[in-house]
Amino acid sequence: MKIALIVNTSKEKAISCAYNIATLLQKQGAELIALKEHQIFDADLESAQNYSSLFEKCDLAVTVGGDGTIIHSAKYAAKADKPMIGVNVGRLGFAAEVEPDNIEDLNRLLIGDYSVQKRMLLDVTVRDKDGREKTYLAVNEANIARGQLSRMIDISVSLDNSPISSYHADGLLFSTPTGSTAYALSAGGPVIYPEMKCILLTPVCPHSLISRSVVFGSNAVLTARIKLNDSIPAVLSIDGERNISITPDDFITIKKSDKSLKLITLYDRNFYQLLNEKLKERKS
């Protein structure tokens, strides 16, 4: 079995943990592959030039970091249809399965002693006035806001080409069930079981007492357009990683992606119990 090892090299704890994981899995006969820039510890790993190549060559992937490391890797994993599992050395690690003290459990990967959850993703397409389109894959959410400045923005939303609502708010989030425990939760949205198939719309600081989160079915096709009364730009942010400038002439379409994220699970845990534990950690 060939396992990709993806490391958040900005965290010293992640580097040492990744070395321990590499040593552990190699002793069990696993072949390991990593990005060239991630091989900063003394381990004999095959090298890949980029994420796409990494996921083409591996059977599954292990990330060592926080949820950000998982989110960044997830897009490549989904495109290559490869499963992945996260080892949490971040603060909360909602999407991570294993803690550093339990890395011995990763040996179960080599004998197939695990389950796979399929998580829904979003296709977010921006079409400009000339009909040119660009589609982005979102693991957690797509956020429409006013860039660096905290200013209100007007956003109209249509469902299957029929207008349904307008929002005057700091922003508007379109989230996956996985993303319901991310930015949307901080914005007052509901917690959604991660294996459900739906799209969550959550206004951020809306200028209305009746603006609340709305849950749409997995077949919904949502379209958003913005209205600007000044020259301050608006931005579409995908998972907080990629920012795309948008104008009132652009149509932003959000729908369920044909691709899905395969997350490996080793433990039979109650999601809501785990959620409560994570939220308690946030308070501390």
Stockholm file with secondary structure:
# STOCKHOLM 1.0

chainA/1-284         MKIALIVNTSKEKAISCAYNIATLLQKQGAELIALKEHQIFDADLESAQNYSSLFEKCDLAVTVGGDGTIIHSAKYAAKADKPMIGVNVGRLGFAAEVEPDNIEDLNRLLIGDYSVQKRMLLDVTVRDKDGREKTYLAVNEANIARGQLSRMIDISVSLDNSPISSYHADGLLFSTPTGSTAYALSAGGPVIYPEMKCILLTPVCPHSLISRSVVFGSNAVLTARIKLNDSIPAVLSIDGERNISITPDDFITIKKSDKSLKLITLYDRNFYQLLNEKLKERKS
#=GR chainA/1-284 SS CEEEEEECTTCHHHHHHHHHHHHHHHHTTCEEEEEGGGCCSSCCCEEESSHHHHHHHCSEEEEEECHHHHHHHHHHHHHHTCCEEEEECSSCCSSCCBCGGGGGGGGGGGGTCCEEEEEEEEEEEEECTTCCEEEEEESSEEEEECTTSCCCEEEEEEETTEEEEEEEESEEEEECTGGGGTHHHHTTCCCCCTTSCEEEEEEESCSSTTCCCEEEETTCEEEEEEECSSSCCEEEEETTTEEEEECTTCEEEEEEEEEEEEEEECSCCCHHHHHHHHHHHHHC
#=GC SS_cons         CEEEEEECTTCHHHHHHHHHHHHHHHHTTCEEEEEGGGCCSSCCCEEESSHHHHHHHCSEEEEEECHHHHHHHHHHHHHHTCCEEEEECSSCCSSCCBCGGGGGGGGGGGGTCCEEEEEEEEEEEEECTTCCEEEEEESSEEEEECTTSCCCEEEEEEETTEEEEEEEESEEEEECTGGGGTHHHHTTCCCCCTTSCEEEEEEESCSSTTCCCEEEETTCEEEEEEECSSSCCEEEEETTTEEEEECTTCEEEEEEEEEEEEEEECSCCCHHHHHHHHHHHHHC
//
